[in-house]
Amino acid sequence: MDKREALKALEEEMEKDLSLPLRESNLVFGEGSPDCEAMFIGEGPGFYEDKMKRPFVGRAGQLLDKLILGVGWKREDVYITNVVKRRPPENRDPLPEEITSYVPYLTRQIEIINPRVIVPLGRFAMNYFLPNAKISRDQGKLFKLGERFIYPLFHPAAALRGTGTLNALTESFIKLPEVLKKLDSIAEVVLVEEKKDSQKGLF
């Protein structure tokens, strides 16, 4: 089974899993190249994502597309998904138990794709991988957790609300291709020694 077949099988398994919360919303599994170097992971789908069953297609998604194009990539060159794969009511933050329910599927999604770098977008996605990190302090820094490289960034939705955040996100995003080129030899990487219990199966 190749990566695309494995991802399709995982998506079908999620559709049939009646134990998952938020089933009143559509499943937004993820999209892009399973052979990508960079995998972008947000918090959860919003209104437009729920309607279209695609991740990052609203205003925040349009900004993400612009940033991807700005470094010479195309949207189809990367993979985009969320930690929670269905929209919480009224766009509220995902509850801890909802995150816990979806994490095993995210884990398997990451294992199938096996990206060179994971790019969490926003504090919810970042704190799953790096529970002690702070988005204002640590976005744009490269972390190594087990065998995975993590490069957290501000969420595009947050960047739309403030010029300072937008500038910081843009500056950090521009560095991403160069970070990818130097992953195996880069010196400026923060080694993360401890994982919380919910992460132990991830890497």
Protein Blocks (a to p, Z undefined) as FASTA:
>chain_A
ZZklmmmmmmmmmmmmmkbghklpccdfbgcjfkbfbdcddfbdcfklmmnopghkbfml
mmmmmmmmmnopafklpccddfblcdcehhiacdfklmmmmmmmmmmmmmmnopabdcde
djklmmmmmmmbcfklmgoiacdehjbccdddddfklmmmomklmmmmmmmmmmmmmmmm
mmmmpfbbcddfbdcfklmmmZZ
